[in-house]
Amino acid sequence: MATEIRFDLFLPRNLVRAISGELDLSGIKMSVNKLIRYIVLGSAAIFLLMLAAFTYFGLALFGIFLGLICSAIYVVVIYAILEYQIDERKTKMEQMLPDYFQIASANLRSGIALERAMLLAARPEFGFFSEDLKEMSRQVFSGATFETALKSLASKYRSYQLSHAVRMMLEAVRYGGAMADLLEQLAREMRNQQLVQKEVSGQLFMYSIFIVFAGLIAAPALYGLTSQMIIITDKIWGGILQVNPGGLPTTGVSFLRPSPPQISPANYTDFSIAAIVIITAFASIIVSAINSGSSVKGIRYVPLFIIVGLVIFVIVQSVVGGFLSTISGT
């Protein structure tokens, strides 16, 4: 049996603990070593593939540069997926939290002890949050203090609402507050906060429309139009230089002498594609931040925005190019 390589042993312990924390927050059941192995082997495979492909065409140095960039992008994508999963898990938990506190409060009013009331409130429909609550109860029944178990529950999510609720509950336990009333008040405040967030999101809807139009439609369309204008200008100057190899003659004012453009259509097309990718990606993130308050949620729309932007760019290029060709008769 082959021995598994422990990649995590080659990294600083602080980094390994940070990666382990990210996996716990995301709810992904995977060992740190397995994730690091995916990152290392995937990055190495991408780098070697790029190096081999460009070396074949005699561009080894460019292959090294592009391989490093693509490997870095691969690592960033994995990190973005983890962050998205963490935020998505937190959002779903916060939507369940008011109902959970309401049920736990009702259990407390019926005379059940706090630990038991919280366990009985962990309904199956709460999904992964129910499993974390059961784990918290197992810790309590195995000898851990209620404070330790509750803090362990809060550490499983990157949620200010849950951390605030845990802090309030622990203070109520220490100073003898009415826990049932506290849980009910927390549930009510969380519902009110969710309603306010929806109202704010609705009021900012026009900003989202403007950003989507500017980043997803207007920018690619303008880049497509400009690229065709550069192509036409390049053709015109090509014809001028055939007739006058020295360029257009001056008319007495030397500094007003016209000259051909310094950028080629191919270079501008490459620049346009890169700019559209960046603009549409940021448009997706900004729209998500406006609508939901979390920029991480926009990651899932980034590929769609990029594809739509590039499609609009190609369509505008084709339509404008065909129209100009019809006018010029070429």
The 8 nearest C-alpha neighbors of each residue, nearest first, counted from 0:
[[1, 2, 3, 4, 5, 33, 6, 32],
 [2, 0, 3, 4, 5, 6, 36, 33],
 [1, 3, 4, 0, 5, 6, 32, 33],
 [4, 2, 5, 1, 6, 0, 32, 33],
 [3, 5, 6, 2, 36, 32, 7, 8],
 [6, 4, 7, 8, 32, 3, 9, 36],
 [5, 7, 8, 9, 32, 4, 36, 35],
 [6, 8, 32, 5, 9, 10, 15, 35],
 [9, 7, 6, 10, 5, 11, 12, 32],
 [10, 8, 7, 6, 11, 5, 12, 15],
 [9, 11, 7, 8, 12, 15, 14, 6],
 [12, 10, 14, 13, 15, 9, 8, 7],
 [11, 13, 15, 14, 16, 10, 8, 7],
 [14, 12, 16, 11, 15, 17, 10, 18],
 [13, 15, 17, 11, 12, 16, 18, 10],
 [14, 16, 12, 18, 17, 13, 19, 11],
 [17, 15, 19, 13, 14, 18, 20, 12],
 [16, 18, 14, 20, 15, 19, 13, 21],
 [19, 17, 21, 15, 20, 16, 14, 22],
 [18, 20, 16, 22, 17, 21, 31, 15],
 [19, 21, 17, 23, 18, 22, 16, 24],
 [20, 22, 18, 24, 19, 23, 25, 17],
 [23, 21, 25, 19, 20, 24, 27, 26],
 [24, 22, 20, 26, 25, 21, 19, 155],
 [23, 25, 21, 155, 156, 22, 26, 85],
 [24, 26, 85, 22, 84, 23, 27, 21],
 [25, 27, 23, 24, 22, 28, 85, 88],
 [28, 26, 25, 22, 29, 23, 24, 84],
 [29, 27, 26, 30, 22, 23, 25, 31],
 [30, 28, 27, 31, 33, 34, 22, 32],
 [29, 31, 33, 32, 34, 28, 19, 22],
 [30, 32, 34, 33, 19, 35, 29, 18],
 [31, 33, 35, 7, 30, 34, 6, 36],
 [34, 32, 36, 30, 31, 35, 37, 29],
 [33, 35, 37, 31, 36, 32, 38, 30],
 [36, 34, 38, 32, 37, 33, 39, 31],
 [35, 37, 33, 39, 34, 38, 40, 32],
 [38, 36, 34, 35, 40, 41, 39, 33],
 [37, 39, 35, 41, 36, 40, 42, 34],
 [40, 38, 36, 42, 41, 37, 35, 43],
 [41, 39, 43, 37, 42, 38, 36, 44],
 [42, 40, 44, 38, 43, 39, 37, 45],
 [41, 43, 70, 45, 39, 44, 40, 38],
 [44, 42, 40, 46, 41, 45, 39, 47],
 [43, 45, 41, 47, 42, 46, 48, 40],
 [46, 44, 48, 42, 43, 47, 70, 49],
 [45, 47, 66, 43, 49, 48, 44, 50],
 [48, 46, 50, 44, 49, 45, 51, 43],
 [49, 47, 45, 51, 50, 46, 44, 52],
 [48, 50, 66, 52, 46, 47, 62, 51],
 [49, 51, 62, 47, 48, 53, 52, 63],
 [50, 52, 54, 48, 49, 53, 47, 55],
 [53, 51, 49, 55, 50, 54, 48, 56],
 [52, 54, 58, 62, 56, 55, 50, 59],
 [55, 53, 59, 57, 58, 51, 56, 52],
 [54, 56, 53, 52, 57, 51, 58, 59],
 [57, 55, 53, 54, 58, 52, 59, 51],
 [56, 58, 54, 55, 59, 53, 60, 52],
 [59, 57, 53, 54, 61, 60, 56, 62],
 [58, 60, 54, 62, 61, 53, 57, 50],
 [61, 59, 63, 62, 58, 64, 54, 50],
 [62, 60, 64, 58, 63, 59, 65, 53],
 [61, 63, 50, 59, 53, 65, 60, 64],
 [64, 62, 66, 60, 61, 50, 65, 67],
 [63, 65, 61, 67, 62, 66, 60, 68],
 [66, 64, 68, 62, 67, 63, 61, 69],
 [67, 65, 46, 63, 49, 69, 68, 64],
 [68, 66, 70, 64, 65, 69, 71, 46],
 [67, 69, 65, 71, 66, 70, 72, 64],
 [70, 68, 72, 66, 71, 67, 65, 73],
 [71, 69, 42, 73, 67, 72, 68, 66],
 [72, 70, 68, 74, 73, 69, 67, 75],
 [71, 73, 69, 75, 70, 74, 76, 68],
 [74, 72, 70, 76, 71, 75, 69, 77],
 [73, 75, 71, 77, 72, 76, 78, 70],
 [76, 74, 72, 78, 77, 73, 79, 71],
 [77, 75, 79, 73, 78, 74, 72, 80],
 [76, 78, 80, 74, 79, 75, 81, 73],
 [77, 79, 75, 81, 76, 80, 82, 74],
 [80, 78, 76, 82, 81, 77, 75, 83],
 [81, 79, 83, 77, 78, 82, 84, 76],
 [80, 82, 84, 78, 79, 83, 85, 25],
 [83, 81, 85, 79, 84, 80, 86, 78],
 [82, 84, 80, 86, 85, 81, 295, 87],
 [83, 85, 87, 81, 25, 82, 86, 88],
 [86, 84, 25, 82, 88, 83, 87, 24],
 [85, 87, 89, 83, 88, 84, 90, 82],
 [88, 86, 84, 90, 89, 85, 83, 91],
 [87, 89, 85, 91, 86, 90, 84, 92],
 [88, 90, 86, 92, 87, 91, 156, 158],
 [91, 89, 87, 93, 92, 88, 86, 94],
 [90, 92, 94, 88, 93, 89, 87, 95],
 [91, 93, 89, 95, 94, 90, 96, 88],
 [94, 92, 96, 90, 95, 91, 89, 160],
 [93, 95, 91, 92, 96, 90, 97, 98],
 [96, 94, 92, 93, 98, 97, 99, 91],
 [95, 97, 93, 99, 98, 94, 92, 100],
 [98, 96, 186, 100, 99, 95, 189, 101],
 [99, 97, 101, 96, 100, 95, 102, 186],
 [98, 100, 96, 102, 101, 97, 120, 103],
 [101, 99, 103, 97, 182, 102, 98, 186],
 [100, 102, 98, 104, 99, 103, 183, 186],
 [101, 103, 105, 99, 104, 100, 120, 98],
 [104, 102, 100, 106, 120, 117, 105, 116],
 [105, 103, 179, 107, 101, 106, 102, 182],
 [104, 106, 102, 108, 103, 107, 101, 109],
 [107, 105, 103, 109, 116, 104, 108, 111],
 [108, 106, 104, 111, 109, 110, 105, 179],
 [109, 107, 105, 110, 106, 104, 179, 111],
 [108, 110, 106, 107, 111, 105, 104, 116],
 [111, 109, 108, 107, 112, 106, 116, 113],
 [110, 112, 107, 116, 109, 106, 115, 113],
 [113, 111, 115, 114, 116, 107, 110, 106],
 [112, 114, 116, 115, 117, 107, 111, 103],
 [115, 113, 117, 116, 112, 118, 136, 145],
 [116, 114, 118, 112, 117, 113, 119, 111],
 [117, 115, 113, 106, 119, 118, 103, 114],
 [118, 116, 120, 114, 103, 115, 119, 113],
 [117, 119, 115, 120, 121, 116, 133, 136],
 [120, 118, 116, 121, 117, 115, 122, 103],
 [119, 121, 117, 103, 118, 102, 122, 99],
 [122, 120, 129, 119, 118, 132, 123, 117],
 [121, 123, 124, 120, 125, 129, 119, 126],
 [124, 122, 125, 126, 129, 121, 130, 127],
 [125, 123, 126, 122, 129, 121, 127, 128],
 [124, 126, 129, 123, 128, 122, 127, 95],
 [127, 125, 124, 129, 128, 123, 130, 122],
 [126, 128, 130, 129, 131, 125, 92, 26],
 [129, 127, 131, 130, 126, 125, 132, 92],
 [128, 130, 121, 132, 125, 127, 126, 131],
 [129, 131, 127, 133, 128, 132, 134, 126],
 [132, 130, 134, 128, 133, 129, 135, 127],
 [133, 131, 135, 129, 134, 130, 128, 136],
 [132, 134, 136, 130, 135, 131, 137, 129],
 [133, 135, 131, 137, 132, 136, 130, 138],
 [134, 136, 132, 138, 148, 133, 137, 131],
 [137, 135, 133, 139, 138, 134, 140, 118],
 [138, 136, 134, 140, 139, 135, 141, 133],
 [137, 139, 141, 135, 136, 143, 140, 148],
 [140, 138, 143, 136, 137, 141, 142, 145],
 [139, 141, 137, 142, 138, 136, 143, 135],
 [142, 140, 138, 139, 137, 143, 136, 144],
 [141, 143, 140, 139, 144, 138, 137, 145],
 [144, 142, 139, 138, 141, 147, 145, 148],
 [145, 143, 147, 146, 139, 148, 142, 138],
 [144, 146, 148, 147, 139, 149, 143, 114],
 [145, 147, 149, 144, 148, 150, 169, 143],
 [148, 146, 150, 144, 145, 149, 151, 143],
 [149, 147, 151, 145, 135, 150, 146, 138],
 [148, 150, 152, 146, 151, 147, 145, 153],
 [151, 149, 153, 147, 152, 148, 146, 154],
 [150, 152, 148, 154, 149, 153, 147, 155],
 [151, 153, 149, 150, 154, 155, 148, 135],
 [152, 154, 150, 155, 151, 162, 156, 161],
 [153, 155, 151, 152, 156, 150, 157, 24],
 [156, 154, 24, 153, 152, 23, 151, 157],
 [157, 155, 158, 24, 154, 153, 89, 85],
 [156, 158, 89, 159, 24, 155, 154, 85],
 [159, 157, 156, 160, 161, 89, 162, 153],
 [158, 160, 162, 161, 163, 157, 164, 156],
 [161, 159, 163, 158, 162, 164, 93, 189],
 [160, 162, 164, 163, 158, 159, 165, 153],
 [163, 161, 159, 165, 164, 160, 153, 166],
 [162, 164, 166, 160, 161, 165, 159, 167],
 [163, 165, 161, 167, 166, 162, 160, 168],
 [166, 164, 168, 162, 167, 163, 161, 169],
 [165, 167, 163, 169, 164, 168, 162, 170],
 [166, 168, 164, 170, 165, 169, 171, 163],
 [169, 167, 171, 165, 170, 166, 164, 172],
 [168, 170, 172, 166, 171, 167, 165, 173],
 [171, 169, 173, 167, 172, 168, 174, 166],
 [170, 172, 176, 168, 174, 169, 175, 173],
 [171, 173, 169, 175, 170, 174, 168, 176],
 [174, 172, 170, 171, 175, 169, 176, 168],
 [175, 173, 171, 172, 176, 170, 169, 177],
 [174, 176, 172, 171, 173, 177, 170, 178],
 [175, 177, 171, 178, 174, 172, 170, 181],
 [176, 178, 180, 179, 181, 175, 171, 172],
 [177, 179, 181, 180, 176, 182, 171, 168],
 [180, 178, 104, 182, 181, 177, 107, 183],
 [181, 179, 183, 178, 182, 177, 184, 104],
 [180, 182, 178, 184, 179, 183, 185, 177],
 [183, 181, 185, 179, 100, 184, 180, 104],
 [182, 184, 180, 186, 181, 185, 101, 104],
 [183, 185, 187, 181, 186, 182, 180, 188],
 [186, 184, 182, 188, 187, 183, 189, 181],
 [187, 185, 97, 183, 189, 184, 188, 100],
 [186, 188, 184, 190, 185, 189, 183, 191],
 [187, 189, 191, 185, 190, 186, 192, 184],
 [190, 188, 192, 186, 191, 187, 185, 97],
 [191, 189, 193, 187, 192, 188, 186, 194],
 [190, 192, 188, 194, 189, 193, 195, 187],
 [193, 191, 189, 195, 190, 194, 188, 196],
 [192, 194, 196, 190, 195, 191, 189, 197],
 [195, 193, 191, 197, 196, 192, 198, 190],
 [196, 194, 198, 192, 197, 193, 199, 191],
 [195, 197, 193, 199, 194, 198, 200, 192],
 [196, 198, 200, 194, 195, 199, 201, 193],
 [199, 197, 195, 201, 200, 196, 194, 202],
 [200, 198, 202, 196, 201, 197, 195, 203],
 [199, 201, 290, 197, 203, 198, 202, 196],
 [202, 200, 198, 204, 199, 203, 197, 290],
 [201, 203, 199, 200, 204, 198, 205, 206],
 [204, 202, 200, 206, 201, 205, 199, 207],
 [203, 205, 207, 201, 206, 202, 200, 208],
 [206, 204, 208, 207, 203, 209, 202, 201],
 [207, 205, 209, 203, 204, 208, 210, 289],
 [206, 208, 204, 210, 205, 286, 209, 211],
 [207, 209, 205, 211, 206, 210, 212, 204],
 [208, 210, 206, 212, 207, 211, 213, 205],
 [211, 209, 213, 207, 212, 208, 214, 206],
 [212, 210, 208, 215, 214, 209, 213, 207],
 [211, 213, 216, 209, 210, 215, 214, 217],
 [214, 212, 217, 210, 211, 215, 216, 218],
 [215, 213, 211, 279, 218, 212, 282, 210],
 [214, 216, 308, 211, 212, 279, 213, 217],
 [217, 215, 212, 219, 218, 213, 214, 220],
 [216, 218, 213, 220, 219, 212, 221, 214],
 [217, 219, 221, 220, 214, 216, 213, 222],
 [220, 218, 312, 222, 221, 308, 217, 216],
 [219, 221, 223, 217, 218, 222, 312, 315],
 [222, 220, 224, 218, 223, 219, 225, 217],
 [221, 223, 219, 225, 220, 224, 271, 226],
 [224, 222, 316, 312, 220, 226, 315, 221],
 [225, 223, 221, 227, 222, 226, 220, 316],
 [226, 224, 228, 222, 227, 223, 221, 229],
 [227, 225, 229, 223, 228, 224, 222, 230],
 [226, 228, 230, 229, 224, 225, 320, 231],
 [227, 229, 225, 231, 230, 226, 232, 224],
 [228, 230, 232, 226, 227, 231, 233, 264],
 [231, 229, 227, 233, 228, 232, 264, 234],
 [232, 230, 234, 228, 233, 229, 235, 227],
 [233, 231, 229, 235, 234, 230, 228, 236],
 [232, 234, 230, 236, 231, 235, 229, 237],
 [235, 233, 237, 231, 232, 236, 230, 238],
 [234, 236, 232, 238, 237, 233, 231, 239],
 [237, 235, 239, 233, 238, 234, 240, 259],
 [236, 238, 234, 240, 235, 239, 233, 241],
 [237, 239, 241, 235, 236, 240, 234, 242],
 [240, 238, 236, 242, 241, 237, 243, 235],
 [239, 241, 244, 243, 237, 242, 238, 246],
 [242, 240, 238, 239, 243, 244, 237, 236],
 [241, 243, 239, 240, 244, 238, 246, 237],
 [242, 244, 240, 246, 245, 241, 239, 247],
 [245, 243, 240, 246, 241, 242, 239, 247],
 [244, 246, 243, 247, 240, 248, 242, 241],
 [247, 245, 243, 244, 240, 248, 258, 239],
 [246, 248, 249, 257, 243, 245, 256, 258],
 [249, 247, 246, 250, 256, 245, 257, 243],
 [248, 250, 256, 251, 253, 252, 247, 255],
 [251, 249, 252, 248, 253, 256, 255, 247],
 [250, 252, 249, 253, 255, 248, 254, 256],
 [251, 253, 250, 255, 254, 249, 256, 248],
 [254, 252, 255, 256, 249, 251, 250, 248],
 [253, 255, 256, 252, 249, 257, 251, 250],
 [256, 254, 253, 252, 257, 249, 250, 251],
 [255, 257, 249, 253, 254, 258, 247, 252],
 [258, 256, 255, 247, 259, 246, 249, 248],
 [257, 259, 256, 260, 246, 247, 236, 261],
 [258, 260, 236, 261, 257, 233, 232, 246],
 [261, 259, 262, 258, 233, 263, 232, 229],
 [260, 262, 259, 263, 258, 233, 264, 266],
 [263, 261, 260, 266, 264, 267, 265, 229],
 [262, 264, 266, 265, 267, 261, 260, 233],
 [265, 263, 267, 266, 230, 229, 268, 226],
 [266, 264, 268, 263, 267, 269, 262, 270],
 [267, 265, 269, 263, 268, 264, 270, 262],
 [266, 268, 270, 264, 269, 265, 271, 263],
 [267, 269, 271, 265, 270, 266, 264, 272],
 [270, 268, 266, 272, 267, 271, 265, 273],
 [269, 271, 267, 273, 268, 272, 274, 266],
 [272, 270, 268, 274, 269, 273, 267, 275],
 [271, 273, 275, 269, 274, 270, 276, 268],
 [274, 272, 270, 276, 271, 275, 269, 277],
 [273, 275, 271, 277, 276, 272, 278, 270],
 [276, 274, 278, 272, 277, 273, 279, 271],
 [275, 277, 273, 274, 305, 279, 278, 280],
 [276, 278, 274, 280, 275, 279, 281, 273],
 [279, 277, 275, 281, 280, 276, 214, 274],
 [278, 280, 282, 214, 281, 305, 276, 304],
 [281, 279, 301, 277, 283, 282, 278, 276],
 [280, 282, 284, 278, 283, 279, 285, 277],
 [283, 281, 279, 285, 280, 284, 214, 278],
 [284, 282, 286, 297, 280, 281, 285, 301],
 [283, 285, 297, 281, 294, 287, 282, 286],
 [286, 284, 288, 282, 287, 283, 281, 289],
 [287, 285, 289, 283, 207, 288, 284, 282],
 [286, 288, 297, 284, 290, 294, 285, 289],
 [287, 289, 294, 292, 293, 285, 286, 291],
 [290, 288, 286, 287, 292, 291, 285, 200],
 [291, 289, 200, 287, 288, 292, 286, 203],
 [290, 292, 293, 288, 287, 289, 200, 196],
 [291, 293, 288, 289, 290, 294, 287, 196],
 [294, 292, 288, 291, 295, 296, 287, 289],
 [293, 295, 288, 284, 287, 296, 297, 285],
 [294, 296, 297, 293, 83, 298, 82, 86],
 [297, 295, 298, 294, 293, 287, 83, 299],
 [296, 298, 284, 287, 283, 295, 300, 299],
 [299, 297, 301, 296, 300, 295, 284, 83],
 [298, 300, 297, 301, 296, 302, 303, 83],
 [301, 299, 303, 297, 298, 302, 283, 304],
 [300, 302, 280, 304, 298, 303, 299, 283],
 [303, 301, 305, 304, 300, 306, 299, 280],
 [304, 302, 306, 300, 305, 301, 307, 299],
 [303, 305, 301, 307, 306, 302, 279, 308],
 [304, 306, 308, 302, 303, 276, 279, 307],
 [305, 307, 303, 309, 308, 304, 310, 302],
 [308, 306, 310, 304, 309, 305, 303, 311],
 [309, 307, 305, 311, 215, 310, 306, 219],
 [308, 310, 312, 306, 311, 307, 305, 313],
 [309, 311, 307, 313, 312, 308, 306, 314],
 [312, 310, 314, 308, 309, 313, 315, 219],
 [311, 313, 219, 309, 223, 315, 310, 220],
 [314, 312, 316, 310, 311, 315, 317, 309],
 [315, 313, 311, 317, 316, 312, 318, 310],
 [316, 314, 318, 312, 223, 317, 313, 220],
 [315, 317, 223, 313, 314, 319, 318, 320],
 [316, 318, 320, 314, 315, 319, 321, 313],
 [319, 317, 315, 321, 320, 316, 314, 322],
 [320, 318, 322, 316, 321, 317, 315, 323],
 [319, 321, 317, 323, 322, 318, 316, 324],
 [320, 322, 324, 318, 319, 323, 317, 325],
 [323, 321, 319, 325, 324, 320, 318, 326],
 [322, 324, 326, 320, 325, 321, 319, 327],
 [325, 323, 321, 327, 329, 322, 326, 328],
 [324, 326, 328, 322, 323, 327, 321, 329],
 [327, 325, 323, 324, 328, 322, 329, 321],
 [328, 326, 324, 325, 329, 323, 322, 321],
 [327, 329, 325, 326, 324, 323, 322, 321],
 [328, 324, 327, 325, 326, 323, 321, 322]]
